[in-house]
Amino acid sequence: MGVDLADLTKEVKREISFAELKGKKVSIDGYNALYQFLAAIRQPDGTPLIDSQGRITSHLSGLFYRTINILEEGIIPIYVFDGKPPEQKREEIERRKKIKEEAEKKLERAKTEGKIEEMRKYSQVVVKLSNDMVSESKRLLKIMGIPIVQAPSEGEAEAAYLNAIGLSWASASQDYDSLLFGAKRLVRNLTITGKRKLPNKDIYVDIKPELIEMDLLLKKLGITREQLIDIAILIGTDYNPEGIKGIGPERALKIIKKYGKIEKAIEYGEIPKKDITFNIDEIRNLFLKPQVIKPDEILELGEPNEKEIMDLLVNEHNFNEERVKNGIQRLTKAIKEAKGASRQTGLDQWF
């Protein structure tokens, strides 16, 4: 889910061209990207792509071809994968589980009634990312020569950390939590750029990458990062999904700008104390001091292993051999060019 900061970021959010990202490293929230691939890459009836053994392959298809597309734009992706979620996220995980269970019932009903549009709709909601899918995704990226980082906890926190310490130029995710975790820049839509069908409508829109710069956002809103976190807590985060009833982004901003922090708003009666059913400091610290690690390995592109890519995608999962071979050729060329662009970007900094 993540916190909904769309309304507060709209005035500083801007479309960014791939030319601006060329030669730059971007730390990508891996789980976020895989869920997007699972939801978007589907057959006409809404069911995911599967191999001859009935195993889902939408995530592998998206990861392989979309990563190649990103590389061909001269962007160097670093995929970051979730570790163990904080205990405070349990409520949100349970909430998501219930939504999926309800959607599964509606999906079965739609199948029985032959309602194709509803089948498409609920098939996307019931998407599940298994441990096997994650393991295969990591395996694919490694043999493609793409750097990956295993986070100790939240993948988005780790992606933001890599950006904050200068190991990537930006963090990439559809969620806004990267900003709360301290990312200097957030790029949205990177893994879903292109023509996309609107949910429940036969309309396609052109989705382009968007950039949000943390310094510009804080300056525009007239607040600090700590205050942005307090605003998020009032709206509702993954650690307190319900937030405070009746408080949306605009009101939350006004409250924090007036009182400085949540505790002062409670002290002056702006927020009823009874509405605080969570530990404010605990949630603050999950954003301010998340569990992250500095990678030991150098986060650079490697050489693709054609044989292993063919084994995984073609032999194990029945991908089209010709398409995969073509993809490997594109991948090899893109990595070579991306390395060159990255070196040139580094040299440019000295002139």
C-alpha positions as CSV (number, residue, x, y, z in Angstrom):
1,M,0.0,0.0,0.0
2,G,2.4,2.7,1.2
3,V,1.4,6.1,2.3
4,D,-0.6,8.2,-0.1
5,L,1.3,11.5,-0.7
6,A,0.1,12.1,-4.2
7,D,-1.8,15.3,-3.4
8,L,1.2,16.8,-1.5
9,T,3.7,16.0,-4.2
10,K,1.8,17.0,-7.3
11,E,3.3,20.5,-7.5
12,V,6.9,19.3,-7.4
13,K,6.4,16.1,-9.3
14,R,7.6,16.3,-12.9
15,E,7.9,14.1,-15.9
16,I,11.5,13.0,-16.5
17,S,13.0,11.9,-19.8
18,F,15.1,8.8,-20.2
19,A,17.8,11.1,-21.5
20,E,18.0,12.6,-18.0
21,L,18.5,9.2,-16.5
22,K,21.1,8.0,-19.0
23,G,24.3,6.7,-17.3
24,K,22.7,6.9,-13.8
25,K,22.2,4.1,-11.3
26,V,18.6,3.6,-9.9
27,S,17.9,1.4,-6.9
28,I,14.6,-0.3,-7.7
29,D,12.2,-1.7,-5.1
30,G,12.2,-5.3,-6.4
31,Y,9.0,-6.5,-4.8
32,N,7.1,-3.5,-6.0
33,A,8.3,-4.1,-9.6
34,L,7.5,-7.8,-9.5
35,Y,3.9,-7.1,-8.3
36,Q,3.5,-4.7,-11.2
37,F,4.6,-7.3,-13.6
38,L,2.3,-9.9,-12.1
39,A,-0.6,-7.6,-12.3
40,A,0.0,-6.1,-15.8
41,I,1.4,-9.0,-17.8
42,R,-1.7,-11.2,-18.3
43,Q,-3.7,-13.1,-20.8
44,P,-6.9,-11.7,-22.3
45,D,-9.1,-13.3,-19.6
46,G,-6.9,-11.8,-16.8
47,T,-5.0,-14.9,-15.9
48,P,-1.2,-14.7,-15.6
49,L,1.2,-16.2,-18.1
50,I,2.0,-19.8,-17.2
51,D,4.4,-22.5,-18.5
52,S,3.6,-26.1,-19.5
53,Q,3.6,-27.1,-15.8
54,G,1.1,-24.4,-14.8
55,R,3.7,-22.3,-13.1
56,I,3.3,-18.5,-13.3
57,T,5.9,-16.7,-15.5
58,S,4.5,-13.2,-15.7
59,H,7.1,-11.9,-13.3
60,L,10.0,-13.4,-15.2
61,S,8.7,-12.1,-18.5
62,G,8.4,-8.6,-17.1
63,L,11.7,-8.7,-15.3
64,F,13.6,-9.9,-18.4
65,Y,12.2,-7.7,-21.1
66,R,11.5,-4.6,-18.9
67,T,15.0,-4.6,-17.5
68,I,16.4,-4.8,-21.0
69,N,14.3,-1.8,-22.0
70,I,15.6,0.1,-19.0
71,L,19.2,-0.8,-19.9
72,E,18.7,0.2,-23.5
73,E,17.9,3.7,-22.2
74,G,21.3,3.8,-20.6
75,I,19.9,3.4,-17.1
76,I,21.7,1.0,-14.7
77,P,19.2,-0.8,-12.4
78,I,20.0,-2.1,-9.0
79,Y,17.2,-4.4,-7.7
80,V,16.6,-4.4,-4.0
81,F,14.6,-7.3,-2.4
82,D,12.7,-7.3,0.9
83,G,13.9,-9.1,4.0
84,K,11.8,-9.8,7.1
85,P,9.1,-7.1,7.5
86,P,8.9,-5.2,10.8
87,E,6.5,-6.6,13.4
88,Q,4.6,-3.3,13.1
89,K,3.6,-4.2,9.6
90,R,1.6,-7.3,10.7
91,E,-1.8,-5.4,10.6
92,E,-1.2,-4.2,7.1
93,I,-0.1,-7.7,5.9
94,E,-3.3,-9.1,7.4
95,R,-5.4,-6.4,5.8
96,R,-3.9,-7.2,2.4
97,K,-4.5,-10.9,2.9
98,K,-8.2,-10.4,3.6
99,I,-8.6,-8.2,0.5
100,K,-7.1,-11.0,-1.6
101,E,-9.3,-13.6,0.0
102,E,-12.4,-11.6,-0.7
103,A,-11.2,-10.9,-4.3
104,E,-10.6,-14.7,-4.8
105,K,-14.3,-15.3,-4.0
106,K,-15.4,-12.7,-6.4
107,L,-13.1,-14.0,-9.1
108,E,-14.6,-17.5,-8.8
109,R,-18.0,-16.0,-9.1
110,A,-17.0,-14.1,-12.2
111,K,-15.6,-17.2,-13.7
112,T,-18.8,-19.1,-13.1
113,E,-20.8,-16.3,-14.6
114,G,-18.4,-15.8,-17.5
115,K,-17.8,-12.1,-16.7
116,I,-14.5,-11.5,-18.5
117,E,-14.0,-7.9,-17.3
118,E,-14.6,-8.8,-13.7
119,M,-12.2,-11.8,-14.1
120,R,-9.5,-9.4,-15.3
121,K,-10.2,-7.0,-12.4
122,Y,-10.1,-9.6,-9.6
123,S,-7.3,-11.6,-11.1
124,Q,-5.0,-8.6,-10.6
125,V,-6.1,-8.2,-7.0
126,V,-5.4,-11.8,-6.0
127,V,-1.8,-11.6,-7.2
128,K,0.6,-13.4,-4.9
129,L,4.3,-13.3,-4.9
130,S,5.7,-16.6,-3.6
131,N,9.2,-17.3,-2.2
132,D,9.9,-19.4,-5.3
133,M,9.0,-16.5,-7.6
134,V,11.4,-14.2,-5.7
135,S,14.2,-16.8,-5.8
136,E,13.8,-17.2,-9.5
137,S,13.7,-13.5,-10.0
138,K,17.0,-13.1,-8.2
139,R,18.5,-16.0,-10.1
140,L,17.4,-14.4,-13.4
141,L,18.9,-11.0,-12.5
142,K,22.2,-12.5,-11.5
143,I,22.6,-14.4,-14.7
144,M,21.6,-11.3,-16.6
145,G,24.5,-9.4,-15.0
146,I,22.2,-7.1,-13.0
147,P,23.3,-6.1,-9.5
148,I,20.9,-7.0,-6.6
149,V,20.8,-6.2,-2.9
150,Q,19.1,-8.3,-0.3
151,A,17.7,-6.0,2.3
152,P,17.6,-7.0,6.0
153,S,14.1,-5.7,6.2
154,E,12.1,-3.3,4.0
155,G,13.3,-3.3,0.4
156,E,12.1,0.3,-0.1
157,A,14.1,1.4,2.9
158,E,17.2,-0.2,1.6
159,A,16.6,1.3,-1.9
160,A,16.3,4.8,-0.3
161,Y,19.4,4.2,1.8
162,L,21.5,3.3,-1.3
163,N,20.3,6.6,-2.8
164,A,20.9,8.6,0.4
165,I,24.6,7.4,0.6
166,G,25.2,8.0,-3.1
167,L,25.3,4.4,-4.4
168,S,22.3,5.3,-6.7
169,W,21.1,8.5,-8.2
170,A,17.5,7.8,-7.3
171,S,15.2,5.3,-5.7
172,A,12.5,3.8,-7.9
173,S,9.1,2.7,-6.7
174,Q,5.4,3.3,-7.2
175,D,5.0,4.0,-3.5
176,Y,6.0,7.3,-1.8
177,D,7.6,5.6,1.2
178,S,11.1,6.1,-0.3
179,L,10.8,9.8,0.6
180,L,10.0,9.0,4.2
181,F,12.9,6.6,4.3
182,G,15.3,9.4,3.3
183,A,15.7,9.1,-0.5
184,K,17.0,12.2,-2.2
185,R,15.1,11.5,-5.3
186,L,12.1,9.2,-6.1
187,V,11.4,8.0,-9.7
188,R,7.9,6.6,-10.3
189,N,6.6,4.7,-13.3
190,L,10.1,3.5,-14.3
191,T,9.1,-0.2,-14.6
192,I,5.6,0.5,-16.1
193,T,6.4,3.2,-18.6
194,G,4.5,2.9,-21.9
195,K,1.0,2.3,-23.0
196,R,-1.2,1.0,-20.1
197,K,-4.9,0.1,-19.9
198,L,-6.8,1.9,-17.2
199,P,-8.4,-0.4,-14.7
200,N,-11.9,-1.5,-15.6
201,K,-11.9,0.7,-18.8
202,D,-11.1,0.1,-22.4
203,I,-8.8,3.1,-22.4
204,Y,-5.1,3.2,-22.8
205,V,-2.9,6.0,-21.5
206,D,0.8,6.8,-22.0
207,I,2.6,6.5,-18.7
208,K,6.0,8.3,-18.4
209,P,8.6,8.3,-15.6
210,E,8.1,11.0,-12.9
211,L,10.7,12.5,-10.6
212,I,10.1,13.9,-7.1
213,E,13.1,15.6,-5.4
214,M,13.0,15.5,-1.7
215,D,14.6,18.9,-1.1
216,L,12.2,20.6,-3.5
217,L,9.2,18.9,-1.9
218,L,10.2,19.9,1.7
219,K,10.9,23.5,0.6
220,K,7.5,23.7,-1.2
221,L,5.6,22.4,1.8
222,G,7.7,24.3,4.3
223,I,8.4,21.3,6.5
224,T,11.2,19.0,7.5
225,R,11.5,15.3,6.7
226,E,10.5,14.5,10.3
227,Q,7.4,16.5,9.8
228,L,6.7,14.7,6.5
229,I,6.8,11.5,8.5
230,D,4.3,12.9,11.0
231,I,2.0,13.9,8.2
232,A,2.3,10.3,6.8
233,I,1.5,8.9,10.3
234,L,-1.7,11.0,10.5
235,I,-2.8,9.9,7.0
236,G,-1.9,6.2,7.6
237,T,1.2,4.2,6.8
238,D,1.9,0.5,6.5
239,Y,2.6,0.5,10.2
240,N,-0.7,2.2,11.2
241,P,-2.9,1.6,8.1
242,E,-6.0,3.4,9.5
243,G,-4.2,6.6,10.3
244,I,-6.5,9.1,12.1
245,K,-10.1,9.1,11.0
246,G,-11.1,12.2,9.1
247,I,-7.6,13.4,8.4
248,G,-6.4,13.5,4.8
249,P,-3.2,14.8,3.3
250,E,-4.2,18.5,3.2
251,R,-5.5,18.6,6.8
252,A,-2.5,16.6,8.0
253,L,-0.2,19.2,6.4
254,K,-2.0,22.1,8.1
255,I,-1.9,20.4,11.5
256,I,1.8,19.7,11.4
257,K,2.7,23.1,10.0
258,K,0.7,24.7,12.9
259,Y,1.8,22.5,15.8
260,G,5.2,21.2,14.5
261,K,4.6,17.6,15.6
262,I,1.8,15.2,16.4
263,E,2.3,15.3,20.2
264,K,1.7,19.1,20.2
265,A,-1.5,18.7,18.2
266,I,-2.7,16.2,20.8
267,E,-1.7,18.5,23.6
268,Y,-3.7,21.4,22.2
269,G,-6.7,19.2,21.5
270,E,-6.5,19.3,17.7
271,I,-6.2,15.5,17.7
272,P,-8.1,13.5,20.3
273,K,-5.7,11.4,22.4
274,K,-8.1,8.4,22.2
275,D,-7.6,8.3,18.4
276,I,-3.9,7.5,18.9
277,T,-3.9,3.6,19.0
278,F,-0.3,3.2,18.0
279,N,3.2,4.2,19.2
280,I,4.1,7.4,17.4
281,D,7.8,7.3,18.2
282,E,8.1,3.7,17.2
283,I,6.7,4.4,13.7
284,R,8.8,7.5,13.4
285,N,11.9,5.5,14.0
286,L,10.9,2.8,11.5
287,F,11.3,5.6,8.9
288,L,14.1,7.6,10.4
289,K,16.3,4.6,11.5
290,P,15.2,1.7,9.3
291,Q,17.1,-1.6,9.3
292,V,19.5,-1.3,6.3
293,I,23.0,-2.5,5.3
294,K,25.8,-1.1,3.3
295,P,26.5,-3.6,0.5
296,D,29.9,-5.3,0.5
297,E,29.8,-6.0,-3.2
298,I,30.4,-3.4,-5.9
299,L,27.0,-2.6,-7.5
300,E,28.1,-2.7,-11.1
301,L,26.8,-4.5,-14.2
302,G,28.2,-7.9,-15.0
303,E,28.3,-10.1,-18.1
304,P,25.1,-12.0,-19.1
305,N,25.3,-15.8,-19.0
306,E,23.5,-16.8,-22.2
307,K,23.5,-20.5,-21.4
308,E,21.9,-20.1,-18.0
309,I,19.4,-17.5,-19.2
310,M,18.3,-20.0,-22.0
311,D,18.1,-22.8,-19.4
312,L,15.9,-20.8,-17.1
313,L,13.6,-19.2,-19.5
314,V,13.4,-21.5,-22.4
315,N,14.2,-25.0,-21.0
316,E,12.6,-24.6,-17.6
317,H,9.7,-22.2,-18.4
318,N,8.9,-22.7,-22.1
319,F,9.7,-19.1,-23.2
320,N,10.0,-18.6,-27.0
321,E,13.6,-19.5,-27.9
322,E,14.0,-16.9,-30.7
323,R,12.6,-14.1,-28.5
324,V,14.9,-14.9,-25.6
325,K,17.9,-15.2,-27.9
326,N,17.0,-11.8,-29.4
327,G,16.6,-10.5,-25.8
328,I,20.0,-11.7,-24.8
329,Q,21.6,-10.0,-27.8
330,R,19.9,-6.7,-26.8
331,L,20.9,-7.2,-23.2
332,T,24.6,-7.8,-24.0
333,K,24.7,-4.7,-26.2
334,A,22.7,-2.6,-23.7
335,I,25.0,-3.5,-20.8
336,K,28.1,-2.7,-22.9
337,E,26.7,0.7,-23.8
338,A,25.4,1.4,-20.3
339,K,28.8,0.8,-18.9
340,G,30.3,3.2,-21.3
341,A,27.6,5.9,-20.5
342,S,28.2,5.4,-16.8
343,R,32.0,5.9,-17.2
344,Q,31.4,9.0,-19.3
345,T,29.0,10.4,-16.7
346,G,31.7,9.9,-14.1
347,L,34.3,11.7,-16.3
348,D,31.9,14.6,-16.9
349,Q,31.9,15.3,-13.2
350,W,35.5,16.5,-13.5
351,F,34.9,19.1,-16.2
